[in-house]
């Protein structure tokens, strides 16, 4: 029995450690891995973290989580996963070094890095080099892309080859990146010209400039960028023109004069969208307390540098009606009455104007009652405080009278008689004061209740 207990103690301690560390995210991940029972994944994670193989440790840990997930083949699966993880670990190190422009010889520095030394990571130079080759390709591709995008000529390759020889210049990767970057350069030229409203005929000037500095020309890329952005150019102009007094005829003539392709359908669509929004905004603004004045707004449209379109009446009317309904409510009338504000009741539907007017008056009456209620409440608190003071004084006087009466040894002198007479007078005066205060308190409470009832009635009646 004793030996059994001794064998169980380490297990119990380990279980306690597991429970103590369960709040730790890394420990929770390990627990989840044990529950899943994917031993290849467990091994791959260890290898990917640069750790040595430690199947026995993982097995012991998992035995306290879910021992049923530990099988005969678990050790083999763990080892297979660990190999994959170790390969991935060194591949990623090599790739990062290659992408940052370091030579393959940097592998020697990785061997003495803190992580590798601390974890005693098993080495894998072959996979480091594979990762480095990938990273080196990406480095030179990105370098070429940046050069091409910046408008540099293919001659830049010679400079890159010369300065990058030490880390291993990759000509094919650089040229691939430069080709893609050069395409992006011409695409951006087209985009910028269209963005600035410059005709695509300006491409000829770009081609001439490229020829002079021996830069590869990509007119097809220019047109892709220009064609895409010219749509947005006309849409933005249309949006601004609609409320600036300019229309499609003005822009058509302007485009013709500048030799610029005019996208009439896109312009018109955006121009009308902006005007619909404008008339909706105007209708909403008028609807909140203003009369329906579409005809006046339409008549003054030209002076306001806007236009009347087929959708004007519907847009204005719908917005006005929606906001008018939001404006003409008894709640608004009541609150504005409380705030001593006016309300344009006449813009509301005739059927509810009477209710709104009553609600407006009720709001004013409500606020007056609220003022009286607050004043009464303050007066009531003051009288209650005074009543407590008088009652305390009365209790003190009555206590002194009782004490003097119960004192059998108290001499019957003139002075004591005067004290007794004074105490009796004070007692009677204080009783009278207390009764008066209590009557006033009852009266104030009655008024307080009455005011509150009247206020509740006013608020309730606005909905009748």
WOVENCOR-V662451 format. One line per field, one symbol per residue. burial: # if it has 16 or more other C-alpha atoms within 10 Angstrom, else .. Layout:
burial=???
//
This chain:
burial=..............#..#...........##.###.#################.#..##.###.#...##...##.#######################.####..#..##....#....###.#.#######################.####..#..##..#..#####.#######################.####..#..##..#....#####.###.###.###.###.###.###..###..##..#....###.#..##.###.###.#############.#.#..##.......###...##.#######.##..############....######....#.#############.##.##..##.##..##.##..##.##..#...#..................#..#..##..##.##..##.##..##.##..##.##..##..#..
//
